Amino acid sequence: MHNPGNDTPDRFPVQEHFAEGAQYIAGRLTEGTSGRTHTVVDPATGASVLTYRLAGPDDVDAAVAAARAAFPGWAGATPGERSEALHRFAAVLAERAEEFARAESLQCGKPLKLTREFDVPGTVDNTAFFAGAARHLQGQSAGEYSGDHTSYVRREPIGVVGSVAPWNYPLQMAAWKILPAIAAGNTIVLKPAEITPLTSLLFARAATEAGIPDGVVNIVTGTGKEAGEHLVGHPDVAMTSFTGSTAVGQRVAEIATATVKRLHLELGGKAPFVVFDDADLDAAVHGAVAGALINSGQDCTAATRAYVQRPLYEAFVRRTAALMETVRLGDPFAPGTDLGPLVSHVQRDRVAAVVDRARSYARVVTGGEAPRGELTNGAYYRPTLITGAPQDSEAVQSEIFGPVLVVLPFDSDDEGIRLANDTPYGLAASAWTRDVYRAGRATREFRAGCVWINDHIPIISEMPHGGYQASGFGKDMSVYSFEEYTQLKHVMFDNTAAVAKDWHRTVFGDR
């Protein structure tokens, strides 16, 4: 393990935490065995933060073996025992909140005020929620549904879960994968993105500190091609949960199908933001800027396509562009920063390329470039607003995953709803109106797993998150997520020996 630099205490002391390696297997940090290394880079400065050895197939095998060995004991614990452990886990996370916030900001470039106020508190709350959910692993009440037989349904854990998480919300995605799985009695191997492994590893160590047994939570940090595909295809993994792009999700599904695994996919999004002509314009403008720029636009539920009814369109464009221009880019650790860099220079260049291609068919009203001056070394990109793009263009149809909002006009309510639904995705959508009937129609007709009215982005632990169509299937958070990490068993009792004899005679005759 080598730490090239940028290891300053006011940011996050990386070497202090990861000197032993960036794999967490059976309750301890170890080095990867792939023979290759990866360097975590601070996207705000371009400085190297940590170089570690990547996981290979042997590390995945070891992690799965540890999870499999831990499964009987953890699955056999009472719901109350698992709940108590998760409550302790939530307490450890709350105690270490500042540590998690700084590590997340360092590896992702998120403003520290965002990780302090959103990422970390949301993770603590999610942990507390699943601590309660662990005590409600309910089947179905007994009943006589077939003569003198009594039936009931048991909910049981599935086994070893193999999960793959993305780089945009490393801490929260680790929580969304790990918590419902272990609350239900499963054990898990999580592969975080190799560019943002720090908080996933801290999360697993906190689980151990809280008394969750070794092997219940394991982390393998490697590439998707080598470690991820091996994990998804592993014969001892009973369920795969993946969050990422639709294209990679299709590959995950192909691999998982070969071993007939339970599959959970949370994929891409292209969320519409529909502003009707009776909306509060000021609220809609502020909602659009917040919804489009959250996490530098690297959010699958971010507002990416604003459809504005014609009477409000010009004012909406003008005021949204003006508000975007007041957003302060800067050091994620500086108190006045509103927007940090993208997660990497590679991602920044991908976003810039989409915007540059859009210039041939649309107008870039504001932004559309990297800032100059002291931010030059970071992966920064200015908040960008595009108008005039055709509905079938790349900017409207493809997930950009950056601080870019495309604004288009519509005339009738029918047209606005039709355009909102006119992509392959269906993860989230919002409608802005003061008319209860319009709002009701939007909630019915938007094809998306989450619909906000006069808001965009907020999520809560008690409610499900997941998509329709090319945005995948399955839910994160809530009891719906908890139930997905269980399997149902029908149990049937023959209440009388006479019934059994009669059944035997019916089938085989008198013998």
PyMOL commands that set and color helices and strands:
alter all, ss='L'
color gray80, all
select helices_A, chain A and resi 14-18+57-76+79-95+97-108+112-133+170-183+198-209+224-233+246-258+281-297+310-324+345-358+373-375+394-397+413-420+436-445+469-471+478-484+497-508
alter helices_A, ss='H'
color red, helices_A
select strands_A, chain A and resi 23-25+28-30+37-41+48-53+140-146+149-157+160-164+187-191+217-219+239-243+262-266+271-275+303-309+363-366+384-387+404-410+428-432+450-453+472-473+486-494
alter strands_A, ss='S'
color yellow, strands_A
deselect
rebuild
show_as cartoon
